[in-house]
Amino acid sequence: MVVLYLDVILILLAAAPVVLLGAPAFGYAVGGGAWILGRIASAPAERRIAAMEGVRRKLGYGLGFSMARIWVMAGAIVLAGVAGSRANGLTAALVIFAAFSIYFVRTAFGHITATPRSTTR
């Protein structure tokens, strides 16, 4: 269970040291908050998509959700840069990039190590 949310855990654990080292707190909070909210929203969406019938429908909804999530992350970066400063926008972008990188690697290893399901179609 911990590995499933490793990206979220690392965002929360790194917050204090990163801000103490001089990163803008507002940018870190906006970037980290956007990522965590996106992950919270993705859990029910992924369950709903997995339960759908038809490959085209799954692909369509999955692509739509992924694009919406990208726009939310981009909006958070712009928000941090406009409401704060360029440094806040950069910090938000770096937090989101780091969290995505961790999420991507964890997901890739999950797919590699997953046991194959038998298909009965």
MARBA-3410 file (N, C-alpha, C, O; in Angstrom, 1 decimal):
121
0.8,-1.2,0.0,0.0,0.0,0.0,0.9,1.3,0.0,0.5,2.3,-0.7 ~ 2.0,1.2,0.7,2.9,2.4,0.8,3.5,2.7,-0.6,3.6,3.8,-1.0 ~ 3.8,1.6,-1.3,4.4,1.8,-2.6,3.4,2.4,-3.6,3.8,3.1,-4.5 ~ 2.2,2.1,-3.4,1.1,2.6,-4.3,1.0,4.1,-4.3,0.8,4.7,-5.3 ~ 1.3,4.7,-3.1,1.2,6.2,-3.0,2.6,6.7,-2.6,2.7,7.7,-1.9
3.6,6.2,-3.1,5.0,6.6,-2.9,5.2,8.1,-3.3,5.9,8.8,-2.6 ~ 4.6,8.5,-4.4,4.7,9.8,-4.9,4.1,10.8,-3.9,4.7,11.9,-3.6 ~ 3.0,10.5,-3.4,2.3,11.4,-2.4,3.1,11.5,-1.1,3.3,12.5,-0.5 ~ 3.6,10.3,-0.6,4.3,10.2,0.6,5.6,11.1,0.5,5.9,11.8,1.4 ~ 6.3,10.9,-0.6,7.5,11.7,-0.8,7.3,13.2,-0.9,8.1,14.0,-0.4
6.2,13.6,-1.5,5.9,15.0,-1.5,5.7,15.6,-0.1,6.2,16.6,0.2 ~ 5.0,14.8,0.7,4.7,15.3,2.1,6.0,15.3,2.9,6.2,16.2,3.7 ~ 6.8,14.2,2.8,8.0,14.1,3.6,9.1,15.2,3.1,9.8,15.7,4.0 ~ 9.1,15.5,1.9,10.1,16.4,1.4,9.7,17.9,1.6,10.6,18.8,1.4 ~ 8.5,18.2,2.0,8.0,19.6,2.1,8.9,20.4,3.0,9.4,21.4,2.6
9.0,20.0,4.2,9.8,20.8,5.2,11.2,21.0,4.8,11.7,22.1,4.8 ~ 12.0,19.9,4.5,13.4,20.1,4.1,13.5,21.0,2.9,14.4,21.8,2.8 ~ 12.7,20.8,1.9,12.8,21.6,0.7,12.5,23.1,0.9,13.3,24.0,0.5 ~ 11.5,23.4,1.7,11.2,24.8,2.0,12.3,25.4,2.9,12.7,26.6,2.8 ~ 12.8,24.6,3.9,13.9,25.1,4.7,15.2,25.4,3.9,16.0,26.2,4.3
15.4,24.7,2.8,16.5,24.9,2.0,16.4,26.1,1.0,17.3,26.4,0.3 ~ 15.2,26.7,1.1,15.0,28.0,0.3,14.0,27.9,-0.8,13.8,29.0,-1.4 ~ 13.3,26.8,-1.0,12.3,26.8,-2.1,11.1,27.6,-1.7,10.8,27.6,-0.5 ~ 10.4,28.3,-2.6,9.2,29.0,-2.2,8.1,28.1,-1.7,7.7,27.1,-2.4 ~ 7.6,28.4,-0.5,6.6,27.6,0.1,5.3,27.6,-0.7,4.7,26.5,-0.8
4.9,28.7,-1.2,3.7,28.8,-2.0,3.7,27.9,-3.2,2.8,27.2,-3.5 ~ 4.8,28.0,-3.9,5.0,27.2,-5.1,4.9,25.7,-4.8,4.3,24.9,-5.5 ~ 5.6,25.3,-3.7,5.6,23.9,-3.3,4.2,23.5,-2.9,3.8,22.4,-3.2 ~ 3.5,24.3,-2.2,2.2,23.9,-1.7,1.2,23.8,-2.9,0.4,22.9,-2.9 ~ 1.3,24.7,-3.8,0.4,24.6,-5.0,0.7,23.4,-5.9,-0.2,22.7,-6.2
2.0,23.2,-6.1,2.4,22.0,-6.9,2.1,20.7,-6.2,1.5,19.8,-6.8 ~ 2.4,20.6,-5.0,2.2,19.4,-4.2,0.7,19.2,-4.0,0.2,18.1,-4.1 ~ 0.0,20.3,-3.7,-1.5,20.1,-3.5,-2.2,19.7,-4.8,-3.1,18.9,-4.7 ~ -1.8,20.3,-5.9,-2.4,19.9,-7.2,-2.2,18.4,-7.5,-3.1,17.7,-7.9 ~ -0.9,18.0,-7.3,-0.6,16.6,-7.5,-1.4,15.6,-6.6,-2.0,14.7,-7.1
-1.5,16.0,-5.3,-2.2,15.1,-4.4,-3.7,15.1,-4.7,-4.3,14.0,-4.7 ~ -4.3,16.2,-5.0,-5.7,16.3,-5.4,-5.9,15.5,-6.7,-7.0,14.8,-6.8 ~ -5.0,15.6,-7.6,-5.1,14.8,-8.8,-5.1,13.3,-8.6,-5.8,12.5,-9.2 ~ -4.2,12.9,-7.7,-4.1,11.5,-7.3,-5.4,11.0,-6.6,-5.9,9.9,-6.8 ~ -5.9,11.9,-5.7,-7.2,11.5,-5.0,-8.3,11.3,-6.1,-9.1,10.4,-5.9
-8.4,12.2,-7.0,-9.4,12.2,-8.0,-9.2,11.0,-9.0,-10.2,10.5,-9.5 ~ -8.0,10.5,-9.2,-7.7,9.5,-10.1,-8.2,8.1,-9.6,-8.5,7.2,-10.4 ~ -8.2,7.9,-8.3,-8.6,6.6,-7.8,-10.0,6.1,-8.2,-10.1,5.1,-8.8 ~ -11.0,6.9,-8.0,-12.4,6.5,-8.4,-12.5,6.5,-10.0,-13.2,5.7,-10.5 ~ -11.8,7.4,-10.6,-11.8,7.4,-12.1,-11.2,6.2,-12.7,-11.8,5.6,-13.6
-10.1,5.7,-12.2,-9.5,4.5,-12.7,-10.3,3.3,-12.4,-10.4,2.4,-13.2 ~ -11.0,3.2,-11.2,-11.9,2.1,-10.9,-13.0,2.1,-11.9,-13.4,1.0,-12.4 ~ -13.6,3.3,-12.2,-14.7,3.4,-13.1,-14.3,2.9,-14.5,-15.0,2.2,-15.2 ~ -13.1,3.4,-15.0,-12.7,3.0,-16.3,-12.4,1.5,-16.4,-12.7,0.9,-17.4 ~ -11.8,0.9,-15.3,-11.5,-0.5,-15.3,-12.8,-1.3,-15.4,-12.8,-2.4,-16.0
-13.9,-0.8,-14.9,-15.2,-1.5,-14.9,-15.9,-1.4,-16.2,-16.9,-2.1,-16.4 ~ -15.5,-0.5,-17.1,-16.2,-0.3,-18.3,-16.0,-1.5,-19.3,-15.1,-2.2,-19.2 ~ -17.0,-1.6,-20.2,-17.0,-2.6,-21.2,-16.4,-1.9,-22.5,-16.8,-0.8,-22.8 ~ -15.7,-2.6,-23.3,-15.2,-2.1,-24.5,-13.9,-1.4,-24.5,-13.8,-0.5,-23.7 ~ -13.0,-1.8,-25.3,-11.7,-1.2,-25.3,-11.7,0.3,-25.8,-11.1,1.1,-25.2
-12.5,0.6,-26.8,-12.6,2.0,-27.3,-13.1,2.9,-26.2,-12.6,4.0,-26.0 ~ -14.2,2.4,-25.5,-14.7,3.3,-24.4,-13.7,3.5,-23.3,-13.5,4.6,-22.8 ~ -13.0,2.4,-22.9,-12.0,2.6,-21.9,-10.9,3.6,-22.3,-10.4,4.4,-21.6 ~ -10.4,3.4,-23.6,-9.4,4.3,-24.1,-9.9,5.7,-24.1,-9.1,6.7,-23.8 ~ -11.1,5.9,-24.6,-11.6,7.3,-24.7,-11.7,8.0,-23.3,-11.3,9.1,-23.2
-12.3,7.3,-22.4,-12.4,7.9,-21.0,-11.1,8.0,-20.4,-10.8,9.0,-19.7 ~ -10.2,7.0,-20.5,-8.8,7.1,-20.0,-8.1,8.3,-20.5,-7.4,9.1,-19.8 ~ -8.2,8.5,-21.9,-7.5,9.6,-22.5,-8.1,10.9,-22.0,-7.4,11.9,-21.7 ~ -9.4,11.0,-22.0,-10.1,12.2,-21.5,-9.7,12.6,-20.1,-9.4,13.8,-19.8 ~ -9.6,11.6,-19.2,-9.3,11.9,-17.8,-7.8,12.3,-17.7,-7.5,13.2,-17.0
-6.9,11.7,-18.5,-5.5,12.0,-18.5,-5.3,13.4,-19.0,-4.5,14.2,-18.4 ~ -6.0,13.8,-20.0,-5.8,15.2,-20.6,-6.4,16.2,-19.6,-5.8,17.3,-19.4 ~ -7.5,15.9,-18.9,-8.0,16.8,-17.9,-7.0,17.0,-16.8,-6.8,18.1,-16.3 ~ -6.4,15.9,-16.4,-5.4,16.0,-15.3,-4.2,16.8,-15.7,-3.7,17.5,-14.9 ~ -3.8,16.7,-16.9,-2.6,17.5,-17.4,-3.0,19.0,-17.4,-2.2,19.8,-16.9
-4.2,19.3,-17.8,-4.6,20.7,-17.8,-4.7,21.3,-16.3,-4.4,22.4,-16.1 ~ -5.1,20.4,-15.4,-5.2,20.9,-14.0,-3.8,21.1,-13.5,-3.5,22.1,-12.8 ~ -2.8,20.2,-13.8,-1.4,20.4,-13.4,-0.8,21.7,-14.0,-0.1,22.5,-13.4 ~ -1.1,21.9,-15.3,-0.6,23.1,-16.0,-1.2,24.4,-15.4,-0.5,25.4,-15.2 ~ -2.5,24.3,-15.1,-3.2,25.4,-14.4,-2.6,25.7,-13.1,-2.4,26.9,-12.7
-2.2,24.7,-12.3,-1.6,24.9,-11.0,-0.2,25.6,-11.2,0.1,26.5,-10.4 ~ 0.5,25.2,-12.2,1.8,25.9,-12.4,1.6,27.3,-12.8,2.4,28.2,-12.3 ~ 0.7,27.6,-13.6,0.4,29.0,-14.0,-0.1,29.8,-12.8,0.3,30.9,-12.6 ~ -1.0,29.2,-12.0,-1.5,29.9,-10.8,-0.3,30.3,-9.9,-0.3,31.4,-9.4 ~ 0.6,29.3,-9.7,1.7,29.6,-8.8,2.6,30.7,-9.3,3.0,31.6,-8.6
2.8,30.7,-10.6,3.6,31.8,-11.2,3.0,33.1,-11.3,3.6,34.1,-11.1 ~ 1.6,33.2,-11.5,0.9,34.4,-11.6,0.6,35.0,-10.2,0.8,36.2,-9.9 ~ 0.1,34.1,-9.3,-0.3,34.6,-8.0,0.9,34.8,-7.1,0.9,35.6,-6.2 ~ 2.0,34.1,-7.3,3.2,34.3,-6.6,4.3,35.0,-7.4,4.2,36.2,-7.6 ~ 5.2,34.2,-7.8,6.3,34.7,-8.6,6.8,33.6,-9.6,6.3,32.5,-9.6
7.7,34.0,-10.4,8.3,33.0,-11.4,8.9,31.8,-10.6,8.8,30.7,-11.0 ~ 9.5,32.2,-9.5,10.2,31.1,-8.7,9.1,30.2,-8.1,9.4,29.0,-8.0 ~ 8.0,30.7,-7.7,6.9,29.8,-7.3,6.4,28.9,-8.4,6.1,27.7,-8.2 ~ 6.2,29.5,-9.6,5.8,28.7,-10.7,6.8,27.6,-11.1,6.4,26.4,-11.3 ~ 8.1,27.9,-11.0,9.1,26.9,-11.3,9.1,25.8,-10.2,9.2,24.6,-10.5
8.9,26.2,-9.0,8.9,25.2,-7.9,7.7,24.3,-8.0,7.8,23.1,-7.9 ~ 6.5,24.9,-8.4,5.4,24.0,-8.6,5.6,23.0,-9.7,5.3,21.9,-9.7 ~ 6.2,23.5,-10.8,6.5,22.7,-12.0,7.5,21.5,-11.6,7.3,20.4,-12.0 ~ 8.5,21.9,-10.8,9.5,20.9,-10.4,8.9,19.8,-9.5,9.2,18.6,-9.5 ~ 8.0,20.3,-8.6,7.3,19.3,-7.7,6.4,18.4,-8.5,6.5,17.1,-8.2
5.7,18.9,-9.4,4.8,18.1,-10.2,5.6,17.1,-11.1,5.3,15.9,-11.3 ~ 6.7,17.6,-11.7,7.6,16.7,-12.5,8.2,15.6,-11.7,8.2,14.5,-12.1 ~ 8.7,15.9,-10.5,9.3,14.9,-9.6,8.2,13.9,-9.2,8.5,12.7,-9.2 ~ 7.0,14.3,-8.8,6.0,13.4,-8.4,5.6,12.5,-9.6,5.3,11.3,-9.4 ~ 5.4,13.1,-10.8,5.1,12.3,-12.0,6.2,11.3,-12.3,5.8,10.2,-12.6
7.4,11.7,-12.1,8.5,10.7,-12.4,8.4,9.5,-11.5,8.6,8.4,-11.9 ~ 8.2,9.8,-10.2,8.1,8.7,-9.2,6.8,7.8,-9.6,6.9,6.6,-9.5 ~ 5.7,8.5,-9.9,4.5,7.8,-10.2,4.7,6.9,-11.5,4.3,5.8,-11.5 ~ 5.4,7.5,-12.5,5.6,6.8,-13.7,6.5,5.5,-13.5,6.1,4.4,-14.0 ~ 7.6,5.6,-12.8,8.4,4.5,-12.5,7.7,3.4,-11.7,7.8,2.3,-12.0
7.0,3.8,-10.7,6.2,2.9,-9.9,5.2,2.2,-10.7,5.0,0.9,-10.6 ~ 4.5,2.9,-11.6,3.5,2.3,-12.5,4.1,1.3,-13.5,3.6,0.2,-13.7 ~ 5.3,1.7,-14.1,6.0,0.9,-15.0,6.4,-0.4,-14.4,6.2,-1.5,-14.9 ~ 7.0,-0.4,-13.2,7.4,-1.6,-12.5,6.2,-2.4,-12.1,6.3,-3.6,-12.1 ~ 5.1,-1.8,-11.8,3.9,-2.5,-11.4,3.4,-3.3,-12.6,2.9,-4.4,-12.5
3.5,-2.7,-13.8,3.0,-3.5,-15.0,4.0,-4.6,-15.4,3.6,-5.6,-15.8 ~ 5.3,-4.4,-15.1,6.3,-5.4,-15.5,6.1,-6.6,-14.5,6.2,-7.7,-14.9 ~ 5.9,-6.3,-13.2,5.9,-7.4,-12.2,4.5,-8.0,-12.0,4.3,-8.9,-11.3 ~ 3.5,-7.4,-12.7,2.1,-7.9,-12.5,2.0,-9.3,-13.1,2.6,-9.7,-14.1 ~ 1.2,-10.2,-12.4,1.0,-11.5,-12.9,0.0,-11.4,-14.1,-1.0,-10.7,-14.0
0.2,-12.1,-15.1,-0.7,-12.0,-16.3,-2.0,-12.7,-16.0,-2.1,-13.7,-15.3 ~ -3.1,-12.0,-16.5,-4.4,-12.5,-16.3,-4.8,-13.4,-17.5,-4.3,-13.2,-18.6 ~ -5.5,-14.4,-17.2,-6.0,-15.3,-18.3,-7.1,-14.6,-19.0,-8.0,-14.0,-18.4 ~ -7.1,-14.7,-20.3,-8.2,-14.1,-21.1,-9.1,-15.2,-21.6,-8.6,-16.3,-22.1 ~ -10.4,-15.1,-21.4,-11.3,-16.1,-21.8,-12.2,-15.7,-22.9,-13.3,-16.2,-23.0
-11.8,-14.7,-23.7,-12.7,-14.3,-24.8,-12.4,-15.0,-26.0,-13.0,-14.8,-27.1
END
